[in-house]
Amino acid sequence: MEEADAEPSGNSGSSSPADRQATLKKNDLQLSRKHILQQLQNSSSERYTELLRRTLADLDAQIAALS
């Protein structure tokens, strides 16, 4: 977890703290999206699948807002 909060080497000073925070948030959302896609592939429940699809759509909207 600490590694995710650390600045990547070579990027210090090249962007504002707000930009770095937005990049971290976007990375977190993309990881969550990947996890949801894996769960969708393994889901056998139609109700759970629908929940995952709605969650995926919400994550996509949040990622688009940060782009």
PDB file of N, H, CA, C and O in Angstrom:
ATOM      1  N   MET A   1       0.823  -1.191   0.000  1.00  0.00           N
ATOM      2  CA  MET A   1       0.000   0.000   0.000  1.00  0.00           C
ATOM      3  C   MET A   1       0.872   1.261   0.000  1.00  0.00           C
ATOM      4  O   MET A   1       0.527   2.242  -0.658  1.00  0.00           O
ATOM      5  N   GLU A   2       1.963   1.250   0.707  1.00  0.00           N
ATOM      6  H   GLU A   2       2.244   0.452   1.242  1.00  0.00           H
ATOM      7  CA  GLU A   2       2.804   2.428   0.752  1.00  0.00           C
ATOM      8  C   GLU A   2       3.395   2.733  -0.613  1.00  0.00           C
ATOM      9  O   GLU A   2       3.600   3.899  -0.951  1.00  0.00           O
ATOM     10  N   GLU A   3       3.671   1.705  -1.398  1.00  0.00           N
ATOM     11  H   GLU A   3       3.504   0.758  -1.123  1.00  0.00           H
ATOM     12  CA  GLU A   3       4.231   1.917  -2.724  1.00  0.00           C
ATOM     13  C   GLU A   3       3.258   2.661  -3.619  1.00  0.00           C
ATOM     14  O   GLU A   3       3.678   3.456  -4.460  1.00  0.00           O
ATOM     15  N   ALA A   4       1.976   2.420  -3.454  1.00  0.00           N
ATOM     16  H   ALA A   4       1.635   1.774  -2.771  1.00  0.00           H
ATOM     17  CA  ALA A   4       0.975   3.096  -4.272  1.00  0.00           C
ATOM     18  C   ALA A   4       0.934   4.589  -3.966  1.00  0.00           C
ATOM     19  O   ALA A   4       0.582   5.389  -4.833  1.00  0.00           O
ATOM     20  N   ASP A   5       1.292   4.971  -2.741  1.00  0.00           N
ATOM     21  H   ASP A   5       1.578   4.321  -2.037  1.00  0.00           H
ATOM     22  CA  ASP A   5       1.271   6.374  -2.356  1.00  0.00           C
ATOM     23  C   ASP A   5       2.572   7.091  -2.688  1.00  0.00           C
ATOM     24  O   ASP A   5       2.617   8.321  -2.704  1.00  0.00           O
ATOM     25  N   ALA A   6       3.622   6.336  -2.950  1.00  0.00           N
ATOM     26  H   ALA A   6       3.585   5.337  -2.937  1.00  0.00           H
ATOM     27  CA  ALA A   6       4.916   6.930  -3.241  1.00  0.00           C
ATOM     28  C   ALA A   6       4.928   7.498  -4.654  1.00  0.00           C
ATOM     29  O   ALA A   6       4.282   6.974  -5.561  1.00  0.00           O
ATOM     30  N   GLU A   7       5.681   8.585  -4.819  1.00  0.00           N
ATOM     31  H   GLU A   7       6.206   9.011  -4.082  1.00  0.00           H
ATOM     32  CA  GLU A   7       5.802   9.174  -6.143  1.00  0.00           C
ATOM     33  C   GLU A   7       6.701   8.295  -6.998  1.00  0.00           C
ATOM     34  O   GLU A   7       7.718   7.797  -6.515  1.00  0.00           O
ATOM     35  N   PRO A   8       6.340   8.099  -8.261  1.00  0.00           N
ATOM     36  CA  PRO A   8       7.226   7.366  -9.141  1.00  0.00           C
ATOM     37  C   PRO A   8       8.518   8.131  -9.334  1.00  0.00           C
ATOM     38  O   PRO A   8       8.490   9.357  -9.434  1.00  0.00           O
ATOM     39  N   SER A   9       9.642   7.451  -9.389  1.00  0.00           N
ATOM     40  H   SER A   9       9.664   6.455  -9.308  1.00  0.00           H
ATOM     41  CA  SER A   9      10.919   8.130  -9.528  1.00  0.00           C
ATOM     42  C   SER A   9      10.991   8.825 -10.880  1.00  0.00           C
ATOM     43  O   SER A   9      10.518   8.304 -11.890  1.00  0.00           O
ATOM     44  N   GLY A  10      11.585  10.000 -10.880  1.00  0.00           N
ATOM     45  H   GLY A  10      11.970  10.423 -10.060  1.00  0.00           H
ATOM     46  CA  GLY A  10      11.718  10.757 -12.108  1.00  0.00           C
ATOM     47  C   GLY A  10      10.558  11.693 -12.372  1.00  0.00           C
ATOM     48  O   GLY A  10      10.646  12.501 -13.296  1.00  0.00           O
ATOM     49  N   ASN A  11       9.488  11.631 -11.622  1.00  0.00           N
ATOM     50  H   ASN A  11       9.417  10.975 -10.871  1.00  0.00           H
ATOM     51  CA  ASN A  11       8.338  12.491 -11.857  1.00  0.00           C
ATOM     52  C   ASN A  11       8.213  13.606 -10.830  1.00  0.00           C
ATOM     53  O   ASN A  11       7.291  14.417 -10.917  1.00  0.00           O
ATOM     54  N   SER A  12       9.107  13.664  -9.873  1.00  0.00           N
ATOM     55  H   SER A  12       9.856  13.006  -9.802  1.00  0.00           H
ATOM     56  CA  SER A  12       8.966  14.676  -8.839  1.00  0.00           C
ATOM     57  C   SER A  12       9.169  16.064  -9.435  1.00  0.00           C
ATOM     58  O   SER A  12      10.149  16.305 -10.140  1.00  0.00           O
ATOM     59  N   GLY A  13       8.250  16.969  -9.152  1.00  0.00           N
ATOM     60  H   GLY A  13       7.454  16.773  -8.579  1.00  0.00           H
ATOM     61  CA  GLY A  13       8.339  18.330  -9.621  1.00  0.00           C
ATOM     62  C   GLY A  13       7.776  18.559 -11.009  1.00  0.00           C
ATOM     63  O   GLY A  13       7.656  19.709 -11.432  1.00  0.00           O
ATOM     64  N   SER A  14       7.427  17.515 -11.728  1.00  0.00           N
ATOM     65  H   SER A  14       7.524  16.581 -11.385  1.00  0.00           H
ATOM     66  CA  SER A  14       6.946  17.708 -13.098  1.00  0.00           C
ATOM     67  C   SER A  14       5.445  17.939 -13.165  1.00  0.00           C
ATOM     68  O   SER A  14       4.927  18.339 -14.208  1.00  0.00           O
ATOM     69  N   SER A  15       4.739  17.691 -12.064  1.00  0.00           N
ATOM     70  H   SER A  15       5.159  17.366 -11.217  1.00  0.00           H
ATOM     71  CA  SER A  15       3.303  17.935 -12.049  1.00  0.00           C
ATOM     72  C   SER A  15       2.891  18.423 -10.663  1.00  0.00           C
ATOM     73  O   SER A  15       3.604  18.239  -9.676  1.00  0.00           O
ATOM     74  N   SER A  16       1.740  19.038 -10.625  1.00  0.00           N
ATOM     75  H   SER A  16       1.161  19.188 -11.426  1.00  0.00           H
ATOM     76  CA  SER A  16       1.262  19.588  -9.362  1.00  0.00           C
ATOM     77  C   SER A  16       0.758  18.464  -8.456  1.00  0.00           C
ATOM     78  O   SER A  16       0.474  17.365  -8.931  1.00  0.00           O
ATOM     79  N   PRO A  17       0.647  18.732  -7.167  1.00  0.00           N
ATOM     80  CA  PRO A  17       0.099  17.720  -6.258  1.00  0.00           C
ATOM     81  C   PRO A  17      -1.305  17.277  -6.661  1.00  0.00           C
ATOM     82  O   PRO A  17      -1.658  16.109  -6.499  1.00  0.00           O
ATOM     83  N   ALA A  18      -2.102  18.200  -7.185  1.00  0.00           N
ATOM     84  H   ALA A  18      -1.815  19.149  -7.317  1.00  0.00           H
ATOM     85  CA  ALA A  18      -3.453  17.842  -7.623  1.00  0.00           C
ATOM     86  C   ALA A  18      -3.402  16.883  -8.811  1.00  0.00           C
ATOM     87  O   ALA A  18      -4.203  15.953  -8.898  1.00  0.00           O
ATOM     88  N   ASP A  19      -2.462  17.111  -9.723  1.00  0.00           N
ATOM     89  H   ASP A  19      -1.811  17.867  -9.652  1.00  0.00           H
ATOM     90  CA  ASP A  19      -2.305  16.212 -10.870  1.00  0.00           C
ATOM     91  C   ASP A  19      -1.871  14.825 -10.424  1.00  0.00           C
ATOM     92  O   ASP A  19      -2.376  13.819 -10.921  1.00  0.00           O
ATOM     93  N   ARG A  20      -0.940  14.773  -9.492  1.00  0.00           N
ATOM     94  H   ARG A  20      -0.529  15.590  -9.087  1.00  0.00           H
ATOM     95  CA  ARG A  20      -0.469  13.477  -8.978  1.00  0.00           C
ATOM     96  C   ARG A  20      -1.599  12.746  -8.258  1.00  0.00           C
ATOM     97  O   ARG A  20      -1.738  11.530  -8.386  1.00  0.00           O
ATOM     98  N   GLN A  21      -2.405  13.491  -7.502  1.00  0.00           N
ATOM     99  H   GLN A  21      -2.292  14.479  -7.399  1.00  0.00           H
ATOM    100  CA  GLN A  21      -3.531  12.893  -6.792  1.00  0.00           C
ATOM    101  C   GLN A  21      -4.552  12.344  -7.786  1.00  0.00           C
ATOM    102  O   GLN A  21      -5.087  11.254  -7.585  1.00  0.00           O
ATOM    103  N   ALA A  22      -4.823  13.082  -8.843  1.00  0.00           N
ATOM    104  H   ALA A  22      -4.388  13.968  -9.006  1.00  0.00           H
ATOM    105  CA  ALA A  22      -5.769  12.630  -9.871  1.00  0.00           C
ATOM    106  C   ALA A  22      -5.246  11.377 -10.565  1.00  0.00           C
ATOM    107  O   ALA A  22      -6.018  10.468 -10.873  1.00  0.00           O
ATOM    108  N   THR A  23      -3.946  11.326 -10.812  1.00  0.00           N
ATOM    109  H   THR A  23      -3.319  12.065 -10.562  1.00  0.00           H
ATOM    110  CA  THR A  23      -3.347  10.151 -11.442  1.00  0.00           C
ATOM    111  C   THR A  23      -3.460   8.933 -10.535  1.00  0.00           C
ATOM    112  O   THR A  23      -3.779   7.837 -10.996  1.00  0.00           O
ATOM    113  N   LEU A  24      -3.200   9.125  -9.256  1.00  0.00           N
ATOM    114  H   LEU A  24      -2.941  10.015  -8.881  1.00  0.00           H
ATOM    115  CA  LEU A  24      -3.336   8.020  -8.301  1.00  0.00           C
ATOM    116  C   LEU A  24      -4.776   7.534  -8.234  1.00  0.00           C
ATOM    117  O   LEU A  24      -5.025   6.329  -8.204  1.00  0.00           O
ATOM    118  N   LYS A  25      -5.718   8.458  -8.212  1.00  0.00           N
ATOM    119  H   LYS A  25      -5.516   9.437  -8.237  1.00  0.00           H
ATOM    120  CA  LYS A  25      -7.139   8.097  -8.161  1.00  0.00           C
ATOM    121  C   LYS A  25      -7.535   7.327  -9.418  1.00  0.00           C
ATOM    122  O   LYS A  25      -8.245   6.324  -9.342  1.00  0.00           O
ATOM    123  N   LYS A  26      -7.077   7.798 -10.560  1.00  0.00           N
ATOM    124  H   LYS A  26      -6.501   8.613 -10.622  1.00  0.00           H
ATOM    125  CA  LYS A  26      -7.385   7.118 -11.817  1.00  0.00           C
ATOM    126  C   LYS A  26      -6.808   5.700 -11.825  1.00  0.00           C
ATOM    127  O   LYS A  26      -7.468   4.758 -12.265  1.00  0.00           O
ATOM    128  N   ASN A  27      -5.581   5.556 -11.339  1.00  0.00           N
ATOM    129  H   ASN A  27      -5.045   6.321 -10.981  1.00  0.00           H
ATOM    130  CA  ASN A  27      -4.968   4.224 -11.255  1.00  0.00           C
ATOM    131  C   ASN A  27      -5.765   3.307 -10.335  1.00  0.00           C
ATOM    132  O   ASN A  27      -5.965   2.133 -10.649  1.00  0.00           O
ATOM    133  N   ASP A  28      -6.216   3.827  -9.213  1.00  0.00           N
ATOM    134  H   ASP A  28      -6.054   4.780  -8.957  1.00  0.00           H
ATOM    135  CA  ASP A  28      -7.033   3.042  -8.287  1.00  0.00           C
ATOM    136  C   ASP A  28      -8.339   2.608  -8.946  1.00  0.00           C
ATOM    137  O   ASP A  28      -8.764   1.462  -8.801  1.00  0.00           O
ATOM    138  N   LEU A  29      -8.967   3.524  -9.665  1.00  0.00           N
ATOM    139  H   LEU A  29      -8.621   4.455  -9.783  1.00  0.00           H
ATOM    140  CA  LEU A  29     -10.222   3.202 -10.350  1.00  0.00           C
ATOM    141  C   LEU A  29      -9.998   2.149 -11.430  1.00  0.00           C
ATOM    142  O   LEU A  29     -10.836   1.268 -11.619  1.00  0.00           O
ATOM    143  N   GLN A  30      -8.881   2.234 -12.136  1.00  0.00           N
ATOM    144  H   GLN A  30      -8.200   2.951 -11.982  1.00  0.00           H
ATOM    145  CA  GLN A  30      -8.593   1.256 -13.178  1.00  0.00           C
ATOM    146  C   GLN A  30      -8.333  -0.130 -12.579  1.00  0.00           C
ATOM    147  O   GLN A  30      -8.727  -1.141 -13.160  1.00  0.00           O
ATOM    148  N   LEU A  31      -7.680  -0.176 -11.436  1.00  0.00           N
ATOM    149  H   LEU A  31      -7.360   0.645 -10.964  1.00  0.00           H
ATOM    150  CA  LEU A  31      -7.482  -1.458 -10.758  1.00  0.00           C
ATOM    151  C   LEU A  31      -8.813  -2.038 -10.295  1.00  0.00           C
ATOM    152  O   LEU A  31      -9.050  -3.240 -10.411  1.00  0.00           O
ATOM    153  N   SER A  32      -9.672  -1.180  -9.773  1.00  0.00           N
ATOM    154  H   SER A  32      -9.480  -0.204  -9.679  1.00  0.00           H
ATOM    155  CA  SER A  32     -11.001  -1.635  -9.364  1.00  0.00           C
ATOM    156  C   SER A  32     -11.784  -2.160 -10.560  1.00  0.00           C
ATOM    157  O   SER A  32     -12.481  -3.171 -10.462  1.00  0.00           O
ATOM    158  N   ARG A  33     -11.666  -1.474 -11.680  1.00  0.00           N
ATOM    159  H   ARG A  33     -11.100  -0.653 -11.760  1.00  0.00           H
ATOM    160  CA  ARG A  33     -12.357  -1.898 -12.902  1.00  0.00           C
ATOM    161  C   ARG A  33     -11.877  -3.275 -13.344  1.00  0.00           C
ATOM    162  O   ARG A  33     -12.674  -4.128 -13.735  1.00  0.00           O
ATOM    163  N   LYS A  34     -10.577  -3.478 -13.278  1.00  0.00           N
ATOM    164  H   LYS A  34      -9.929  -2.785 -12.961  1.00  0.00           H
ATOM    165  CA  LYS A  34     -10.010  -4.776 -13.656  1.00  0.00           C
ATOM    166  C   LYS A  34     -10.552  -5.888 -12.751  1.00  0.00           C
ATOM    167  O   LYS A  34     -10.876  -6.979 -13.218  1.00  0.00           O
ATOM    168  N   HIS A  35     -10.642  -5.597 -11.469  1.00  0.00           N
ATOM    169  H   HIS A  35     -10.378  -4.710 -11.090  1.00  0.00           H
ATOM    170  CA  HIS A  35     -11.166  -6.572 -10.509  1.00  0.00           C
ATOM    171  C   HIS A  35     -12.636  -6.889 -10.801  1.00  0.00           C
ATOM    172  O   HIS A  35     -13.044  -8.049 -10.746  1.00  0.00           O
ATOM    173  N   ILE A  36     -13.422  -5.869 -11.108  1.00  0.00           N
ATOM    174  H   ILE A  36     -13.090  -4.926 -11.152  1.00  0.00           H
ATOM    175  CA  ILE A  36     -14.844  -6.064 -11.422  1.00  0.00           C
ATOM    176  C   ILE A  36     -14.988  -6.911 -12.689  1.00  0.00           C
ATOM    177  O   ILE A  36     -15.852  -7.785 -12.755  1.00  0.00           O
ATOM    178  N   LEU A  37     -14.147  -6.655 -13.691  1.00  0.00           N
ATOM    179  H   LEU A  37     -13.445  -5.945 -13.637  1.00  0.00           H
ATOM    180  CA  LEU A  37     -14.206  -7.456 -14.921  1.00  0.00           C
ATOM    181  C   LEU A  37     -13.910  -8.929 -14.639  1.00  0.00           C
ATOM    182  O   LEU A  37     -14.546  -9.812 -15.215  1.00  0.00           O
ATOM    183  N   GLN A  38     -12.950  -9.195 -13.757  1.00  0.00           N
ATOM    184  H   GLN A  38     -12.434  -8.477 -13.289  1.00  0.00           H
ATOM    185  CA  GLN A  38     -12.645 -10.576 -13.382  1.00  0.00           C
ATOM    186  C   GLN A  38     -13.839 -11.217 -12.681  1.00  0.00           C
ATOM    187  O   GLN A  38     -14.169 -12.375 -12.935  1.00  0.00           O
ATOM    188  N   GLN A  39     -14.480 -10.462 -11.803  1.00  0.00           N
ATOM    189  H   GLN A  39     -14.212  -9.521 -11.596  1.00  0.00           H
ATOM    190  CA  GLN A  39     -15.649 -10.990 -11.107  1.00  0.00           C
ATOM    191  C   GLN A  39     -16.796 -11.250 -12.072  1.00  0.00           C
ATOM    192  O   GLN A  39     -17.537 -12.219 -11.911  1.00  0.00           O
ATOM    193  N   LEU A  40     -16.946 -10.387 -13.073  1.00  0.00           N
ATOM    194  H   LEU A  40     -16.344  -9.600 -13.203  1.00  0.00           H
ATOM    195  CA  LEU A  40     -17.994 -10.579 -14.084  1.00  0.00           C
ATOM    196  C   LEU A  40     -17.787 -11.892 -14.842  1.00  0.00           C
ATOM    197  O   LEU A  40     -18.748 -12.606 -15.129  1.00  0.00           O
ATOM    198  N   GLN A  41     -16.558 -12.198 -15.158  1.00  0.00           N
ATOM    199  H   GLN A  41     -15.777 -11.618 -14.925  1.00  0.00           H
ATOM    200  CA  GLN A  41     -16.258 -13.427 -15.891  1.00  0.00           C
ATOM    201  C   GLN A  41     -16.605 -14.667 -15.078  1.00  0.00           C
ATOM    202  O   GLN A  41     -16.945 -15.708 -15.642  1.00  0.00           O
ATOM    203  N   ASN A  42     -16.522 -14.560 -13.769  1.00  0.00           N
ATOM    204  H   ASN A  42     -16.246 -13.715 -13.311  1.00  0.00           H
ATOM    205  CA  ASN A  42     -16.739 -15.721 -12.902  1.00  0.00           C
ATOM    206  C   ASN A  42     -18.134 -15.775 -12.284  1.00  0.00           C
ATOM    207  O   ASN A  42     -18.463 -16.725 -11.574  1.00  0.00           O
ATOM    208  N   SER A  43     -18.944 -14.771 -12.548  1.00  0.00           N
ATOM    209  H   SER A  43     -18.677 -13.999 -13.125  1.00  0.00           H
ATOM    210  CA  SER A  43     -20.256 -14.697 -11.916  1.00  0.00           C
ATOM    211  C   SER A  43     -21.249 -15.647 -12.572  1.00  0.00           C
ATOM    212  O   SER A  43     -21.347 -15.727 -13.797  1.00  0.00           O
ATOM    213  N   SER A  44     -21.979 -16.365 -11.727  1.00  0.00           N
ATOM    214  H   SER A  44     -21.900 -16.300 -10.732  1.00  0.00           H
ATOM    215  CA  SER A  44     -23.031 -17.247 -12.241  1.00  0.00           C
ATOM    216  C   SER A  44     -24.420 -16.749 -11.851  1.00  0.00           C
ATOM    217  O   SER A  44     -25.430 -17.286 -12.308  1.00  0.00           O
ATOM    218  N   SER A  45     -24.467 -15.732 -11.013  1.00  0.00           N
ATOM    219  H   SER A  45     -23.647 -15.296 -10.641  1.00  0.00           H
ATOM    220  CA  SER A  45     -25.739 -15.172 -10.566  1.00  0.00           C
ATOM    221  C   SER A  45     -26.105 -13.967 -11.425  1.00  0.00           C
ATOM    222  O   SER A  45     -25.317 -13.031 -11.561  1.00  0.00           O
ATOM    223  N   GLU A  46     -27.295 -13.994 -12.000  1.00  0.00           N
ATOM    224  H   GLU A  46     -27.935 -14.754 -11.890  1.00  0.00           H
ATOM    225  CA  GLU A  46     -27.739 -12.890 -12.850  1.00  0.00           C
ATOM    226  C   GLU A  46     -27.856 -11.588 -12.059  1.00  0.00           C
ATOM    227  O   GLU A  46     -27.512 -10.522 -12.572  1.00  0.00           O
ATOM    228  N   ARG A  47     -28.332 -11.662 -10.830  1.00  0.00           N
ATOM    229  H   ARG A  47     -28.612 -12.527 -10.414  1.00  0.00           H
ATOM    230  CA  ARG A  47     -28.478 -10.452 -10.006  1.00  0.00           C
ATOM    231  C   ARG A  47     -27.115  -9.857  -9.673  1.00  0.00           C
ATOM    232  O   ARG A  47     -26.936  -8.640  -9.718  1.00  0.00           O
ATOM    233  N   TYR A  48     -26.159 -10.714  -9.342  1.00  0.00           N
ATOM    234  H   TYR A  48     -26.304 -11.703  -9.306  1.00  0.00           H
ATOM    235  CA  TYR A  48     -24.812 -10.245  -9.031  1.00  0.00           C
ATOM    236  C   TYR A  48     -24.146  -9.674 -10.292  1.00  0.00           C
ATOM    237  O   TYR A  48     -23.440  -8.668 -10.225  1.00  0.00           O
ATOM    238  N   THR A  49     -24.374 -10.313 -11.422  1.00  0.00           N
ATOM    239  H   THR A  49     -24.947 -11.131 -11.477  1.00  0.00           H
ATOM    240  CA  THR A  49     -23.830  -9.836 -12.685  1.00  0.00           C
ATOM    241  C   THR A  49     -24.354  -8.439 -12.995  1.00  0.00           C
ATOM    242  O   THR A  49     -23.597  -7.573 -13.433  1.00  0.00           O
ATOM    243  N   GLU A  50     -25.627  -8.220 -12.772  1.00  0.00           N
ATOM    244  H   GLU A  50     -26.243  -8.923 -12.417  1.00  0.00           H
ATOM    245  CA  GLU A  50     -26.211  -6.895 -13.014  1.00  0.00           C
ATOM    246  C   GLU A  50     -25.596  -5.851 -12.084  1.00  0.00           C
ATOM    247  O   GLU A  50     -25.307  -4.735 -12.515  1.00  0.00           O
ATOM    248  N   LEU A  51     -25.396  -6.198 -10.831  1.00  0.00           N
ATOM    249  H   LEU A  51     -25.631  -7.104 -10.481  1.00  0.00           H
ATOM    250  CA  LEU A  51     -24.738  -5.290  -9.885  1.00  0.00           C
ATOM    251  C   LEU A  51     -23.329  -4.952 -10.365  1.00  0.00           C
ATOM    252  O   LEU A  51     -22.909  -3.795 -10.315  1.00  0.00           O
ATOM    253  N   LEU A  52     -22.612  -5.955 -10.824  1.00  0.00           N
ATOM    254  H   LEU A  52     -22.953  -6.894 -10.864  1.00  0.00           H
ATOM    255  CA  LEU A  52     -21.253  -5.732 -11.314  1.00  0.00           C
ATOM    256  C   LEU A  52     -21.262  -4.838 -12.552  1.00  0.00           C
ATOM    257  O   LEU A  52     -20.388  -3.984 -12.699  1.00  0.00           O
ATOM    258  N   ARG A  53     -22.222  -5.019 -13.429  1.00  0.00           N
ATOM    259  H   ARG A  53     -22.932  -5.713 -13.309  1.00  0.00           H
ATOM    260  CA  ARG A  53     -22.317  -4.171 -14.631  1.00  0.00           C
ATOM    261  C   ARG A  53     -22.582  -2.712 -14.261  1.00  0.00           C
ATOM    262  O   ARG A  53     -22.015  -1.801 -14.864  1.00  0.00           O
ATOM    263  N   ARG A  54     -23.433  -2.497 -13.282  1.00  0.00           N
ATOM    264  H   ARG A  54     -23.894  -3.237 -12.792  1.00  0.00           H
ATOM    265  CA  ARG A  54     -23.701  -1.126 -12.838  1.00  0.00           C
ATOM    266  C   ARG A  54     -22.458  -0.512 -12.188  1.00  0.00           C
ATOM    267  O   ARG A  54     -22.153   0.665 -12.384  1.00  0.00           O
ATOM    268  N   THR A  55     -21.759  -1.327 -11.419  1.00  0.00           N
ATOM    269  H   THR A  55     -22.007  -2.283 -11.260  1.00  0.00           H
ATOM    270  CA  THR A  55     -20.527  -0.858 -10.784  1.00  0.00           C
ATOM    271  C   THR A  55     -19.490  -0.518 -11.842  1.00  0.00           C
ATOM    272  O   THR A  55     -18.791   0.489 -11.730  1.00  0.00           O
ATOM    273  N   LEU A  56     -19.390  -1.349 -12.861  1.00  0.00           N
ATOM    274  H   LEU A  56     -19.958  -2.167 -12.952  1.00  0.00           H
ATOM    275  CA  LEU A  56     -18.455  -1.114 -13.952  1.00  0.00           C
ATOM    276  C   LEU A  56     -18.788   0.191 -14.681  1.00  0.00           C
ATOM    277  O   LEU A  56     -17.889   0.966 -15.007  1.00  0.00           O
ATOM    278  N   ALA A  57     -20.054   0.431 -14.932  1.00  0.00           N
ATOM    279  H   ALA A  57     -20.785  -0.199 -14.667  1.00  0.00           H
ATOM    280  CA  ALA A  57     -20.474   1.669 -15.592  1.00  0.00           C
ATOM    281  C   ALA A  57     -20.116   2.885 -14.737  1.00  0.00           C
ATOM    282  O   ALA A  57     -19.687   3.911 -15.266  1.00  0.00           O
ATOM    283  N   ASP A  58     -20.292   2.775 -13.426  1.00  0.00           N
ATOM    284  H   ASP A  58     -20.640   1.942 -12.997  1.00  0.00           H
ATOM    285  CA  ASP A  58     -19.947   3.872 -12.527  1.00  0.00           C
ATOM    286  C   ASP A  58     -18.438   4.132 -12.540  1.00  0.00           C
ATOM    287  O   ASP A  58     -17.998   5.280 -12.587  1.00  0.00           O
ATOM    288  N   LEU A  59     -17.659   3.060 -12.498  1.00  0.00           N
ATOM    289  H   LEU A  59     -18.016   2.127 -12.460  1.00  0.00           H
ATOM    290  CA  LEU A  59     -16.202   3.222 -12.558  1.00  0.00           C
ATOM    291  C   LEU A  59     -15.782   3.861 -13.874  1.00  0.00           C
ATOM    292  O   LEU A  59     -14.920   4.741 -13.887  1.00  0.00           O
ATOM    293  N   ASP A  60     -16.381   3.430 -14.983  1.00  0.00           N
ATOM    294  H   ASP A  60     -17.081   2.715 -14.972  1.00  0.00           H
ATOM    295  CA  ASP A  60     -16.061   4.012 -16.281  1.00  0.00           C
ATOM    296  C   ASP A  60     -16.365   5.508 -16.305  1.00  0.00           C
ATOM    297  O   ASP A  60     -15.596   6.291 -16.862  1.00  0.00           O
ATOM    298  N   ALA A  61     -17.474   5.899 -15.708  1.00  0.00           N
ATOM    299  H   ALA A  61     -18.099   5.263 -15.256  1.00  0.00           H
ATOM    300  CA  ALA A  61     -17.838   7.316 -15.649  1.00  0.00           C
ATOM    301  C   ALA A  61     -16.840   8.109 -14.821  1.00  0.00           C
ATOM    302  O   ALA A  61     -16.469   9.224 -15.188  1.00  0.00           O
ATOM    303  N   GLN A  62     -16.405   7.534 -13.703  1.00  0.00           N
ATOM    304  H   GLN A  62     -16.707   6.628 -13.405  1.00  0.00           H
ATOM    305  CA  GLN A  62     -15.426   8.219 -12.865  1.00  0.00           C
ATOM    306  C   GLN A  62     -14.080   8.347 -13.569  1.00  0.00           C
ATOM    307  O   GLN A  62     -13.420   9.382 -13.473  1.00  0.00           O
ATOM    308  N   ILE A  63     -13.676   7.301 -14.273  1.00  0.00           N
ATOM    309  H   ILE A  63     -14.212   6.461 -14.351  1.00  0.00           H
ATOM    310  CA  ILE A  63     -12.409   7.343 -15.022  1.00  0.00           C
ATOM    311  C   ILE A  63     -12.501   8.391 -16.124  1.00  0.00           C
ATOM    312  O   ILE A  63     -11.560   9.158 -16.327  1.00  0.00           O
ATOM    313  N   ALA A  64     -13.623   8.431 -16.834  1.00  0.00           N
ATOM    314  H   ALA A  64     -14.387   7.808 -16.668  1.00  0.00           H
ATOM    315  CA  ALA A  64     -13.795   9.415 -17.902  1.00  0.00           C
ATOM    316  C   ALA A  64     -13.752  10.842 -17.358  1.00  0.00           C
ATOM    317  O   ALA A  64     -13.230  11.745 -18.011  1.00  0.00           O
ATOM    318  N   ALA A  65     -14.293  11.036 -16.183  1.00  0.00           N
ATOM    319  H   ALA A  65     -14.718  10.303 -15.652  1.00  0.00           H
ATOM    320  CA  ALA A  65     -14.300  12.377 -15.586  1.00  0.00           C
ATOM    321  C   ALA A  65     -12.884  12.838 -15.232  1.00  0.00           C
ATOM    322  O   ALA A  65     -12.604  14.036 -15.203  1.00  0.00           O
ATOM    323  N   LEU A  66     -12.013  11.897 -14.968  1.00  0.00           N
ATOM    324  H   LEU A  66     -12.241  10.924 -14.990  1.00  0.00           H
ATOM    325  CA  LEU A  66     -10.625  12.246 -14.617  1.00  0.00           C
ATOM    326  C   LEU A  66      -9.744  12.403 -15.856  1.00  0.00           C
ATOM    327  O   LEU A  66      -8.639  12.939 -15.764  1.00  0.00           O
ATOM    328  N   SER A  67     -10.209  11.951 -16.985  1.00  0.00           N
ATOM    329  H   SER A  67     -11.106  11.515 -17.060  1.00  0.00           H
ATOM    330  CA  SER A  67      -9.390  12.010 -18.211  1.00  0.00           C
ATOM    331  C   SER A  67      -9.429  13.358 -18.858  1.00  0.00           C
ATOM    332  O   SER A  67      -8.794  13.564 -19.893  1.00  0.00           O
TER     333      SER A  67
END
